[in-house]
Amino acid sequence: MSDLTYEEPKPKIYSGAKGDWELVIGLEVHAQVASKSKLFSGASTQFGNEPNLNVSMVDAAMPGMLPVINEFCVEQAVRTGLGLKAAINLYSAFDRKNYFYPDLPQGYQISQLYHPIVGEGEILVDMEPGVARNVRVERIHLEQDAGKSVHDMDPNMSFVDLNRTGVALMEIVSMPDIRSPEEAAAYVTKLRQILRYLGTCDGNMQNGNMRADVNVSVCPSGQYEKFRATGNFSHLGTRCELKNMNSMRFIQMAIDFEARRQIAILEDGGTIDQETRLYDADKNETRSMRSKEEAHDYRYFPDPDLLPLEIEQSWVDEIAASLPELPDAKKARFVIEFGITEYDASVLTADAIDADYFETVAKGRDGKQAANWIINELFGRLNKANLIISDSPISTNQLGAILDLISKGDISGKIAKDLFEIVWNEGGEPTKIVEIRGMKQVTDSGAIETAVDKIMADNPDQVIKAQANPKLAGWFVGQVMKATGGKANPKVVNQIIASKLHI
């Protein structure tokens, strides 16, 4: 990994009328498994298909239809567990979670309660350069998604779309280690990043492919560390669950509102009801949805249609050997190998495609220069055009060629930006563009000296001022660059001006 050191972030303190309070937060993230077929049927998982097109007899719970486990979904869950440094359980089993809802045809959900496929793991959550928290993952289990009820197509009735029914989900459950709204959003961001690197979930929160249930409670300041040491969090306040959060910004806003709501109730002498709440982004408030059920309310029991899942350690080892380089390792390597800052490395490794683009450009070149151009010029232009890097009009070869021209002194930084715009809009090979359009930098000291002499002869008063105050020599640099159409080598210009002014 690396020699980077981190410090723990400080918990957010809420000052109430009667004292200070701290947050206790745990998250249950539902991540849709990146699979072309569902967990227990061969039906498609294609997003955006016509309603009820991706529905098999198993998904519709027709009589006599039996579930058959999708091995690839199991592999993806194991892969995720390994990526989170978690224990892989060679024995796991599926249970029935019984509840009625119109978009759940079976009348129960197949999930894992007693024997999940993945045990305890961890995620290093980066808050800012040099500041991180290690958040423990309690478990990951596989389960079916439910369908979708549609209430806005008719004033008198609701419709049901079962396309999502039976789609494989990984429920990734954290321990209550998170201490602030910002840390909760950073945790989801980091988890999403890891899943995308692993290829086990596309992380598309807008489509509902990744969503979070956030459990929030408050306790008097100072109590958390005391109870965390014992592993017993039951005395740290009654929690409320904020359901189906699919935005980092809304996660932060919802937690902040919920914390203040609970503190106000407790300081007024009331008690917190354990319940599930929904966040209204328009009103920036949470509202009660239903009382929070416990496991026994769902009458869990082993699913009689599915045998326990037993996997071989050798298979787990094969999956482990195929894991890609993950974000933390890649970031640490970039810092060491390319000499860039931790912040720049964090930006460049936020997405695996971004990281590959940078590494291709930076290989054999100045890493800091490559990082600067990609972060400031390329990413800025992509954001402005609402494009992702895989759609970039400028390839790695083209950007690398621009950097090579700068390094050889053929073009200046200013010319390079003009060249960047030409390549962005028109394409082409940068070296040929420079030659054909006469963009090559003037490095002939004789030609530059002639320009300097003329400007000094035309501006004797400015020469005297610059000799008295060397900081004013920059005026001559600007004039020379203007006179040469920006093509003069700035380094040579500065050297000649300094020599002429005797400064």
Kinemage of the C-alpha trace (Angstrom):
@kinemage 1
@onewidth
@group {chain A} dominant
@subgroup {mainchain}
@vectorlist {calphas} color= white
{ca met a 1} P 0.000 0.000 0.000
{ca ser a 2} L 1.707 3.225 1.116
{ca asp a 3} L 3.352 5.095 3.939
{ca leu a 4} L 0.492 7.630 4.034
{ca thr a 5} L -0.755 8.330 7.549
{ca tyr a 6} L -4.270 9.359 8.488
{ca glu a 7} L -5.949 10.970 11.454
{ca glu a 8} L -9.474 10.248 12.644
{ca pro a 9} L -12.098 12.880 11.773
{ca lys a 10} L -13.786 14.554 14.706
{ca pro a 11} L -17.466 13.738 15.276
{ca lys a 12} L -19.974 16.470 14.528
{ca ile a 13} L -21.290 18.041 17.720
{ca tyr a 14} L -24.830 19.444 17.868
{ca ser a 15} L -25.336 22.068 20.562
{ca gly a 16} L -28.784 21.794 22.088
{ca ala a 17} L -30.391 24.054 24.631
{ca lys a 18} L -29.522 21.627 27.438
{ca gly a 19} L -26.204 20.209 26.261
{ca asp a 20} L -24.115 18.832 23.433
{ca trp a 21} L -25.153 15.810 21.361
{ca glu a 22} L -23.410 13.404 19.017
{ca leu a 23} L -24.672 11.370 16.081
{ca val a 24} L -24.620 7.593 15.739
{ca ile a 25} L -25.164 6.479 12.142
{ca gly a 26} L -25.278 3.112 10.425
{ca leu a 27} L -26.106 2.445 6.786
{ca glu a 28} L -27.738 -0.384 4.890
{ca val a 29} L -26.802 0.060 1.237
{ca his a 30} L -28.733 -1.893 -1.378
{ca ala a 31} L -26.528 -2.404 -4.425
{ca gln a 32} L -27.977 -4.056 -7.521
{ca val a 33} L -25.704 -6.856 -8.672
{ca ala a 34} L -24.234 -6.226 -12.119
{ca ser a 35} L -25.780 -9.261 -13.800
{ca lys a 36} L -27.745 -9.677 -17.037
{ca ser a 37} L -30.216 -12.021 -15.360
{ca lys a 38} L -32.034 -12.133 -12.045
{ca leu a 39} L -31.075 -13.871 -8.806
{ca phe a 40} L -33.410 -16.873 -9.153
{ca ser a 41} L -34.571 -16.733 -12.790
{ca gly a 42} L -33.219 -16.150 -16.270
{ca ala a 43} L -35.280 -13.001 -16.838
{ca ser a 44} L -33.467 -9.908 -18.103
{ca thr a 45} L -32.379 -7.091 -15.800
{ca gln a 46} L -32.229 -4.519 -18.628
{ca phe a 47} L -33.211 -1.101 -17.270
{ca gly a 48} L -35.772 0.954 -19.153
{ca asn a 49} L -37.676 -1.893 -20.834
{ca glu a 50} L -41.446 -1.705 -21.172
{ca pro a 51} L -43.276 -2.432 -17.873
{ca asn a 52} L -43.596 -6.131 -17.032
{ca leu a 53} L -41.425 -7.208 -19.974
{ca asn a 54} L -38.621 -8.634 -17.773
{ca val a 55} L -40.852 -11.046 -15.855
{ca ser a 56} L -40.522 -14.822 -15.814
{ca met a 57} L -42.974 -17.326 -14.333
{ca val a 58} L -40.708 -17.511 -11.263
{ca asp a 59} L -40.763 -13.716 -10.793
{ca ala a 60} L -44.555 -13.677 -11.111
{ca ala a 61} L -44.768 -16.471 -8.474
{ca met a 62} L -46.862 -18.754 -10.660
{ca pro a 63} L -47.851 -22.033 -8.953
{ca gly a 64} L -45.197 -24.724 -9.122
{ca met a 65} L -42.399 -22.359 -10.164
{ca leu a 66} L -39.189 -22.926 -8.200
{ca pro a 67} L -36.191 -20.564 -7.819
{ca val a 68} L -32.777 -21.578 -9.203
{ca ile a 69} L -29.729 -19.714 -7.866
{ca asn a 70} L -27.732 -17.595 -10.331
{ca glu a 71} L -24.085 -18.595 -9.788
{ca phe a 72} L -22.773 -15.355 -11.299
{ca cys a 73} L -24.682 -13.297 -8.711
{ca val a 74} L -23.064 -15.368 -5.955
{ca glu a 75} L -19.651 -14.750 -7.542
{ca gln a 76} L -20.324 -10.997 -7.608
{ca ala a 77} L -21.223 -11.016 -3.910
{ca val a 78} L -18.026 -12.908 -3.063
{ca arg a 79} L -16.028 -10.503 -5.219
{ca thr a 80} L -17.553 -7.560 -3.353
{ca gly a 81} L -16.766 -9.115 0.004
{ca leu a 82} L -13.140 -9.652 -0.985
{ca gly a 83} L -12.928 -6.045 -2.184
{ca leu a 84} L -14.100 -4.888 1.248
{ca lys a 85} L -11.548 -7.126 2.998
{ca ala a 86} L -14.405 -9.142 4.443
{ca ala a 87} L -14.721 -12.733 5.588
{ca ile a 88} L -16.328 -14.996 2.968
{ca asn a 89} L -18.674 -17.557 4.464
{ca leu a 90} L -18.294 -20.889 2.692
{ca tyr a 91} L -21.706 -21.849 4.092
{ca ser a 92} L -24.693 -19.545 3.687
{ca ala a 93} L -28.441 -20.004 3.391
{ca phe a 94} L -31.540 -18.225 2.125
{ca asp a 95} L -34.534 -17.308 4.254
{ca arg a 96} L -38.037 -16.120 3.578
{ca lys a 97} L -38.876 -12.632 4.829
{ca asn a 98} L -42.653 -12.570 4.959
{ca tyr a 99} L -44.630 -9.416 4.230
{ca phe a 100} L -47.362 -8.405 1.817
{ca tyr a 101} L -46.974 -5.670 -0.758
{ca pro a 102} L -48.616 -5.368 -4.201
{ca asp a 103} L -45.275 -5.438 -6.024
{ca leu a 104} L -44.092 -8.615 -4.244
{ca pro a 105} L -46.027 -11.421 -5.968
{ca gln a 106} L -44.701 -14.224 -3.721
{ca gly a 107} L -45.899 -12.553 -0.551
{ca tyr a 108} L -42.358 -12.950 0.796
{ca gln a 109} L -38.842 -11.895 -0.123
{ca ile a 110} L -35.998 -14.396 -0.433
{ca ser a 111} L -33.122 -12.969 1.601
{ca gln a 112} L -30.387 -14.053 4.031
{ca leu a 113} L -30.709 -13.373 7.747
{ca tyr a 114} L -29.106 -16.116 9.801
{ca his a 115} L -26.291 -17.153 7.442
{ca pro a 116} L -25.173 -14.333 5.095
{ca ile a 117} L -22.689 -15.003 2.339
{ca val a 118} L -20.218 -12.319 3.524
{ca gly a 119} L -19.159 -11.519 7.074
{ca glu a 120} L -17.270 -8.612 8.626
{ca gly a 121} L -15.192 -6.256 6.488
{ca glu a 122} L -14.088 -2.616 6.418
{ca ile a 123} L -13.974 0.524 4.295
{ca leu a 124} L -11.434 3.330 4.662
{ca val a 125} L -13.506 6.485 4.204
{ca asp a 126} L -11.542 9.515 3.018
{ca met a 127} L -12.857 12.778 4.461
{ca glu a 128} L -10.072 15.018 3.158
{ca pro a 129} L -6.350 14.559 2.434
{ca gly a 130} L -4.771 13.003 5.521
{ca val a 131} L -8.107 12.508 7.324
{ca ala a 132} L -9.990 9.205 7.144
{ca arg a 133} L -12.096 6.834 9.201
{ca asn a 134} L -12.179 3.065 9.092
{ca val a 135} L -15.853 2.080 8.965
{ca arg a 136} L -16.607 -1.534 9.771
{ca val a 137} L -18.946 -3.572 7.579
{ca glu a 138} L -21.054 -6.014 9.576
{ca arg a 139} L -22.248 -8.231 6.722
{ca ile a 140} L -23.303 -8.506 3.093
{ca his a 141} L -26.237 -10.666 2.134
{ca leu a 142} L -27.969 -11.463 -1.144
{ca glu a 143} L -31.677 -10.872 -1.615
{ca gln a 144} L -34.353 -10.211 -4.235
{ca asp a 145} L -35.531 -6.741 -5.133
{ca ala a 146} L -39.255 -5.990 -5.191
{ca gly a 147} L -41.198 -4.461 -8.066
{ca lys a 148} L -42.470 -0.926 -8.411
{ca ser a 149} L -45.922 0.498 -7.739
{ca val a 150} L -46.952 3.351 -10.027
{ca his a 151} L -49.498 5.756 -8.562
{ca asp a 152} L -49.541 8.677 -10.985
{ca met a 153} L -50.982 7.111 -14.156
{ca asp a 154} L -54.631 7.039 -13.084
{ca pro a 155} L -56.543 8.996 -10.408
{ca asn a 156} L -58.451 5.942 -9.197
{ca met a 157} L -56.014 3.052 -9.334
{ca ser a 158} L -52.356 2.079 -9.056
{ca phe a 159} L -50.317 -0.008 -11.472
{ca val a 160} L -47.547 -2.501 -10.792
{ca asp a 161} L -44.341 -2.954 -12.804
{ca leu a 162} L -42.605 -6.220 -11.915
{ca asn a 163} L -39.475 -5.693 -14.036
{ca arg a 164} L -37.294 -5.227 -10.927
{ca thr a 165} L -38.902 -8.131 -9.067
{ca gly a 166} L -36.273 -10.779 -8.447
{ca val a 167} L -33.308 -8.614 -9.453
{ca ala a 168} L -30.307 -9.513 -7.267
{ca leu a 169} L -29.364 -7.062 -4.535
{ca met a 170} L -26.405 -7.024 -2.185
{ca glu a 171} L -27.400 -5.465 1.114
{ca ile a 172} L -24.189 -4.045 2.604
{ca val a 173} L -24.696 -3.319 6.300
{ca ser a 174} L -22.274 -1.081 8.167
{ca met a 175} L -21.664 -0.975 11.886
{ca pro a 176} L -22.846 2.253 13.598
{ca asp a 177} L -19.377 3.786 13.199
{ca ile a 178} L -20.332 6.899 11.225
{ca arg a 179} L -20.353 10.196 13.120
{ca ser a 180} L -21.538 12.979 10.820
{ca pro a 181} L -23.724 13.656 7.763
{ca glu a 182} L -20.592 14.383 5.725
{ca glu a 183} L -19.019 11.086 6.746
{ca ala a 184} L -22.186 9.178 5.790
{ca ala a 185} L -22.091 10.678 2.286
{ca ala a 186} L -18.342 10.003 2.044
{ca tyr a 187} L -18.943 6.369 3.065
{ca val a 188} L -21.537 5.842 0.335
{ca thr a 189} L -19.259 7.595 -2.170
{ca lys a 190} L -16.323 5.342 -1.287
{ca leu a 191} L -18.445 2.195 -1.325
{ca arg a 192} L -19.841 3.155 -4.728
{ca gln a 193} L -16.300 3.742 -5.998
{ca ile a 194} L -15.120 0.309 -4.831
{ca leu a 195} L -18.138 -1.479 -6.329
{ca arg a 196} L -17.560 0.235 -9.677
{ca tyr a 197} L -13.856 -0.729 -9.636
{ca leu a 198} L -14.852 -4.324 -8.888
{ca gly a 199} L -17.539 -4.293 -11.574
{ca thr a 200} L -20.122 -5.768 -9.185
{ca cys a 201} L -22.563 -2.823 -9.298
{ca asp a 202} L -22.743 0.135 -11.670
{ca gly a 203} L -23.575 2.471 -8.764
{ca asn a 204} L -26.272 4.302 -10.748
{ca met a 205} L -28.245 5.941 -7.951
{ca gln a 206} L -30.554 7.807 -10.325
{ca asn a 207} L -31.907 4.497 -11.667
{ca gly a 208} L -32.172 3.047 -8.155
{ca asn a 209} L -29.333 0.583 -8.734
{ca met a 210} L -27.760 1.775 -5.507
{ca arg a 211} L -29.719 3.244 -2.618
{ca ala a 212} L -29.212 3.600 1.125
{ca asp a 213} L -31.294 3.201 4.252
{ca val a 214} L -29.760 5.436 6.919
{ca asn a 215} L -30.189 4.629 10.611
{ca val a 216} L -29.827 7.736 12.792
{ca ser a 217} L -29.800 8.197 16.561
{ca val a 218} L -28.320 10.779 18.920
{ca cys a 219} L -26.609 10.506 22.279
{ca pro a 220} L -25.120 12.952 24.802
{ca ser a 221} L -21.620 14.011 23.798
{ca gly a 222} L -18.924 11.657 25.074
{ca gln a 223} L -21.062 8.525 25.394
{ca tyr a 224} L -20.325 7.037 21.978
{ca glu a 225} L -16.686 6.106 22.578
{ca lys a 226} L -17.584 4.593 25.934
{ca phe a 227} L -20.114 2.186 24.446
{ca arg a 228} L -18.206 1.547 21.208
{ca ala a 229} L -15.408 0.009 23.274
{ca thr a 230} L -17.892 -2.570 24.612
{ca gly a 231} L -19.533 -3.189 21.249
{ca asn a 232} L -22.919 -2.480 22.835
{ca phe a 233} L -24.701 0.375 21.101
{ca ser a 234} L -28.155 -0.320 22.545
{ca his a 235} L -27.842 2.480 25.102
{ca leu a 236} L -26.994 5.148 22.554
{ca gly a 237} L -30.543 6.201 21.760
{ca thr a 238} L -33.444 4.869 19.715
{ca arg a 239} L -32.730 4.917 16.015
{ca cys a 240} L -34.913 5.967 13.140
{ca glu a 241} L -34.432 4.643 9.623
{ca leu a 242} L -34.414 7.051 6.679
{ca lys a 243} L -35.573 4.934 3.754
{ca asn a 244} L -34.361 4.744 0.125
{ca met a 245} L -31.884 7.625 -0.062
{ca asn a 246} L -30.369 7.942 -3.553
{ca ser a 247} L -28.379 11.185 -3.399
{ca met a 248} L -25.239 12.084 -1.452
{ca arg a 249} L -26.542 15.615 -0.908
{ca phe a 250} L -29.936 14.426 0.301
{ca ile a 251} L -28.299 11.882 2.638
{ca gln a 252} L -26.475 14.739 4.365
{ca met a 253} L -29.522 16.992 4.506
{ca ala a 254} L -31.811 14.231 5.798
{ca ile a 255} L -29.406 13.183 8.569
{ca asp a 256} L -28.914 16.775 9.679
{ca phe a 257} L -32.670 17.398 9.876
{ca glu a 258} L -33.315 14.095 11.642
{ca ala a 259} L -30.586 14.759 14.231
{ca arg a 260} L -32.042 18.167 15.078
{ca arg a 261} L -35.567 16.700 15.223
{ca gln a 262} L -34.535 13.981 17.670
{ca ile a 263} L -32.526 16.385 19.839
{ca ala a 264} L -35.479 18.767 20.089
{ca ile a 265} L -37.791 15.927 21.182
{ca leu a 266} L -35.340 14.586 23.777
{ca glu a 267} L -34.575 18.006 25.242
{ca asp a 268} L -38.306 18.636 25.541
{ca gly a 269} L -38.623 15.499 27.681
{ca gly a 270} L -40.058 13.264 24.943
{ca thr a 271} L -38.967 9.902 23.603
{ca ile a 272} L -37.961 8.786 20.113
{ca asp a 273} L -40.185 6.221 18.412
{ca gln a 274} L -38.310 3.554 16.486
{ca glu a 275} L -39.733 4.022 13.021
{ca thr a 276} L -39.038 4.226 9.318
{ca arg a 277} L -39.154 7.757 7.912
{ca leu a 278} L -39.061 9.292 4.446
{ca tyr a 279} L -37.144 12.419 3.501
{ca asp a 280} L -38.970 15.175 1.622
{ca ala a 281} L -36.282 17.068 -0.296
{ca asp a 282} L -38.665 19.882 -1.275
{ca lys a 283} L -39.537 20.643 2.351
{ca asn a 284} L -36.168 19.464 3.764
{ca glu a 285} L -37.845 17.380 6.439
{ca thr a 286} L -38.431 13.756 7.363
{ca arg a 287} L -41.885 12.318 7.954
{ca ser a 288} L -43.091 9.068 9.475
{ca met a 289} L -43.703 6.182 7.077
{ca arg a 290} L -44.325 3.258 9.438
{ca ser a 291} L -43.121 1.792 12.714
{ca lys a 292} L -39.758 0.062 12.349
{ca glu a 293} L -40.175 -3.696 12.207
{ca glu a 294} L -37.853 -6.099 13.955
{ca ala a 295} L -36.680 -9.382 12.459
{ca his a 296} L -39.352 -11.398 14.254
{ca asp a 297} L -42.079 -9.239 12.693
{ca tyr a 298} L -41.164 -10.714 9.314
{ca arg a 299} L -41.429 -14.332 10.542
{ca tyr a 300} L -38.125 -15.328 8.938
{ca phe a 301} L -37.616 -19.037 8.283
{ca pro a 302} L -35.275 -21.029 5.990
{ca asp a 303} L -36.530 -21.121 2.410
{ca pro a 304} L -37.626 -24.719 1.778
{ca asp a 305} L -37.140 -24.401 -2.003
{ca leu a 306} L -33.419 -23.599 -1.792
{ca leu a 307} L -30.659 -25.773 -0.413
{ca pro a 308} L -27.951 -24.120 1.723
{ca leu a 309} L -25.224 -22.533 -0.398
{ca glu a 310} L -21.861 -24.235 0.037
{ca ile a 311} L -18.870 -22.907 -1.894
{ca glu a 312} L -15.271 -24.078 -2.144
{ca gln a 313} L -12.330 -22.069 -0.800
{ca ser a 314} L -10.485 -22.742 -4.053
{ca trp a 315} L -13.258 -20.917 -5.946
{ca val a 316} L -12.995 -17.965 -3.561
{ca asp a 317} L -9.220 -17.944 -4.112
{ca glu a 318} L -9.713 -17.841 -7.890
{ca ile a 319} L -12.008 -14.817 -7.534
{ca ala a 320} L -9.514 -13.126 -5.204
{ca ala a 321} L -6.739 -13.609 -7.757
{ca ser a 322} L -8.816 -11.821 -10.402
{ca leu a 323} L -9.499 -8.673 -8.359
{ca pro a 324} L -8.351 -5.403 -9.945
{ca glu a 325} L -6.162 -2.848 -8.209
{ca leu a 326} L -8.587 -1.052 -5.887
{ca pro a 327} L -8.849 2.721 -5.273
{ca asp a 328} L -6.759 2.988 -2.091
{ca ala a 329} L -3.893 0.962 -3.534
{ca lys a 330} L -4.028 2.821 -6.847
{ca lys a 331} L -4.089 6.222 -5.131
{ca ala a 332} L -1.098 5.352 -2.965
{ca arg a 333} L 0.814 4.073 -6.003
{ca phe a 334} L 0.065 7.218 -8.006
{ca val a 335} L 1.422 9.401 -5.195
{ca ile a 336} L 4.667 7.428 -5.071
{ca glu a 337} L 5.120 6.545 -8.754
{ca phe a 338} L 4.115 9.851 -10.339
{ca gly a 339} L 5.019 12.265 -7.534
{ca ile a 340} L 1.557 13.850 -7.396
{ca thr a 341} L -0.295 15.096 -4.318
{ca glu a 342} L -2.697 12.912 -2.397
{ca tyr a 343} L -5.517 15.257 -3.391
{ca asp a 344} L -4.705 14.962 -7.093
{ca ala a 345} L -4.410 11.195 -6.749
{ca ser a 346} L -7.859 11.102 -5.100
{ca val a 347} L -9.383 13.039 -7.991
{ca leu a 348} L -7.706 10.876 -10.615
{ca thr a 349} L -8.682 7.578 -8.999
{ca ala a 350} L -12.298 8.544 -8.279
{ca asp a 351} L -13.237 6.458 -11.308
{ca ala a 352} L -11.295 3.552 -12.786
{ca ile a 353} L -11.617 4.922 -16.339
{ca asp a 354} L -10.231 8.302 -15.220
{ca ala a 355} L -7.331 6.541 -13.515
{ca asp a 356} L -6.522 4.478 -16.631
{ca tyr a 357} L -6.589 7.617 -18.788
{ca phe a 358} L -4.170 9.414 -16.450
{ca glu a 359} L -1.801 6.477 -16.183
{ca thr a 360} L -1.616 6.094 -19.955
{ca val a 361} L -0.857 9.797 -20.430
{ca ala a 362} L 1.592 10.034 -17.512
{ca lys a 363} L 3.635 6.944 -18.388
{ca gly a 364} L 7.145 8.102 -19.335
{ca arg a 365} L 6.203 11.762 -18.819
{ca asp a 366} L 6.069 14.313 -16.010
{ca gly a 367} L 3.331 12.962 -13.719
{ca lys a 368} L 2.588 16.310 -12.103
{ca gln a 369} L 2.225 17.997 -15.485
{ca ala a 370} L -0.062 15.210 -16.733
{ca ala a 371} L -2.204 15.427 -13.593
{ca asn a 372} L -2.477 19.204 -13.915
{ca trp a 373} L -3.593 19.042 -17.543
{ca ile a 374} L -6.099 16.248 -16.968
{ca ile a 375} L -7.648 17.717 -13.808
{ca asn a 376} L -7.723 21.369 -14.806
{ca glu a 377} L -7.995 21.386 -18.591
{ca leu a 378} L -9.544 18.071 -19.618
{ca phe a 379} L -11.921 17.511 -16.678
{ca gly a 380} L -12.938 21.163 -16.770
{ca arg a 381} L -13.782 20.939 -20.476
{ca leu a 382} L -15.594 17.627 -20.018
{ca asn a 383} L -17.715 19.043 -17.197
{ca lys a 384} L -18.575 22.092 -19.272
{ca ala a 385} L -19.664 19.849 -22.152
{ca asn a 386} L -21.455 17.415 -19.787
{ca leu a 387} L -19.304 14.525 -21.023
{ca ile a 388} L -17.532 11.638 -19.283
{ca ile a 389} L -13.925 10.769 -20.037
{ca ser a 390} L -14.828 7.779 -22.205
{ca asp a 391} L -16.549 10.284 -24.535
{ca ser a 392} L -13.591 12.690 -24.561
{ca pro a 393} L -12.802 14.141 -28.014
{ca ile a 394} L -9.132 14.157 -26.962
{ca ser a 395} L -7.512 10.732 -26.739
{ca thr a 396} L -4.634 9.768 -24.464
{ca asn a 397} L -2.305 9.813 -27.486
{ca gln a 398} L -3.367 13.337 -28.442
{ca leu a 399} L -2.982 14.757 -24.929
{ca gly a 400} L 0.331 12.952 -24.522
{ca ala a 401} L 1.541 14.525 -27.783
{ca ile a 402} L 0.598 18.000 -26.512
{ca leu a 403} L 2.599 17.398 -23.316
{ca asp a 404} L 5.554 16.156 -25.371
{ca leu a 405} L 5.513 19.367 -27.440
{ca ile a 406} L 5.590 21.423 -24.230
{ca ser a 407} L 8.442 19.358 -22.780
{ca lys a 408} L 10.546 19.731 -25.954
{ca gly a 409} L 9.994 23.475 -25.923
{ca asp a 410} L 8.197 23.415 -29.257
{ca ile a 411} L 5.170 25.183 -27.770
{ca ser a 412} L 4.531 27.307 -24.694
{ca gly a 413} L 1.814 26.711 -22.112
{ca lys a 414} L -0.350 29.359 -23.753
{ca ile a 415} L 0.059 27.865 -27.210
{ca ala a 416} L -0.651 24.441 -25.733
{ca lys a 417} L -4.059 25.652 -24.515
{ca asp a 418} L -4.841 26.982 -27.990
{ca leu a 419} L -3.724 23.655 -29.447
{ca phe a 420} L -5.891 21.798 -26.919
{ca glu a 421} L -8.950 23.724 -28.157
{ca ile a 422} L -8.151 22.947 -31.793
{ca val a 423} L -7.775 19.234 -31.100
{ca trp a 424} L -10.966 19.239 -28.961
{ca asn a 425} L -13.041 20.870 -31.700
{ca glu a 426} L -11.405 19.583 -34.880
{ca gly a 427} L -9.343 16.535 -33.945
{ca gly a 428} L -6.045 15.820 -35.629
{ca glu a 429} L -2.474 14.979 -34.657
{ca pro a 430} L -1.054 17.769 -32.446
{ca thr a 431} L 2.473 17.741 -33.955
{ca lys a 432} L 1.124 18.131 -37.489
{ca ile a 433} L -1.263 20.883 -36.390
{ca val a 434} L 1.629 22.851 -34.885
{ca glu a 435} L 3.664 22.527 -38.089
{ca ile a 436} L 0.847 23.306 -40.534
{ca arg a 437} L -0.505 26.290 -38.577
{ca gly a 438} L 2.864 27.762 -37.683
{ca met a 439} L 2.265 27.455 -33.948
{ca lys a 440} L 5.803 26.396 -33.089
{ca gln a 441} L 7.444 28.421 -30.363
{ca val a 442} L 10.185 30.904 -31.301
{ca thr a 443} L 13.388 29.801 -29.582
{ca asp a 444} L 15.833 31.747 -31.778
{ca ser a 445} L 17.508 34.029 -29.237
{ca gly a 446} L 18.599 36.402 -31.990
{ca ala a 447} L 15.029 37.038 -33.149
{ca ile a 448} L 13.834 37.447 -29.576
{ca glu a 449} L 16.708 39.810 -28.755
{ca thr a 450} L 15.788 41.978 -31.759
{ca ala a 451} L 12.216 42.253 -30.455
{ca val a 452} L 13.445 43.113 -26.945
{ca asp a 453} L 15.824 45.795 -28.244
{ca lys a 454} L 13.067 47.481 -30.239
{ca ile a 455} L 10.628 47.533 -27.314
{ca met a 456} L 13.287 48.937 -24.953
{ca ala a 457} L 14.297 51.588 -27.492
{ca asp a 458} L 10.655 52.635 -27.855
{ca asn a 459} L 10.114 52.776 -24.070
{ca pro a 460} L 13.201 54.310 -22.354
{ca asp a 461} L 11.209 55.522 -19.343
{ca gln a 462} L 9.953 52.020 -18.694
{ca val a 463} L 13.559 50.729 -18.867
{ca ile a 464} L 14.601 53.119 -16.094
{ca lys a 465} L 11.643 52.102 -13.930
{ca ala a 466} L 12.376 48.389 -14.410
{ca gln a 467} L 16.043 48.831 -13.528
{ca ala a 468} L 14.978 50.556 -10.316
{ca asn a 469} L 12.285 47.986 -9.597
{ca pro a 470} L 12.986 44.537 -11.190
{ca lys a 471} L 9.370 43.468 -10.605
{ca leu a 472} L 8.384 45.772 -13.480
{ca ala a 473} L 10.422 43.685 -15.927
{ca gly a 474} L 7.283 41.600 -16.456
{ca trp a 475} L 5.900 44.443 -18.554
{ca phe a 476} L 8.608 43.827 -21.154
{ca val a 477} L 7.879 40.101 -21.145
{ca gly a 478} L 4.256 40.826 -21.975
{ca gln a 479} L 5.203 43.213 -24.765
{ca val a 480} L 7.601 40.736 -26.342
{ca met a 481} L 5.021 37.957 -26.202
{ca lys a 482} L 2.511 40.298 -27.814
{ca ala a 483} L 4.964 41.307 -30.511
{ca thr a 484} L 5.735 37.671 -31.367
{ca gly a 485} L 2.127 36.515 -31.329
{ca gly a 486} L 2.722 34.570 -28.119
{ca lys a 487} L 5.230 32.300 -29.845
{ca ala a 488} L 8.414 33.415 -28.104
{ca asn a 489} L 9.859 31.000 -25.567
{ca pro a 490} L 9.021 32.661 -22.216
{ca lys a 491} L 12.164 31.292 -20.559
{ca val a 492} L 14.432 32.765 -23.252
{ca val a 493} L 12.499 36.067 -23.153
{ca asn a 494} L 12.993 36.388 -19.409
{ca gln a 495} L 16.708 35.591 -19.663
{ca ile a 496} L 17.336 38.201 -22.402
{ca ile a 497} L 15.303 40.921 -20.645
{ca ala a 498} L 17.116 40.305 -17.359
{ca ser a 499} L 20.442 40.538 -19.161
{ca lys a 500} L 19.517 43.739 -20.972
{ca leu a 501} L 18.226 45.430 -17.821
{ca his a 502} L 21.217 44.156 -15.760
{ca ile a 503} L 18.931 42.791 -13.051
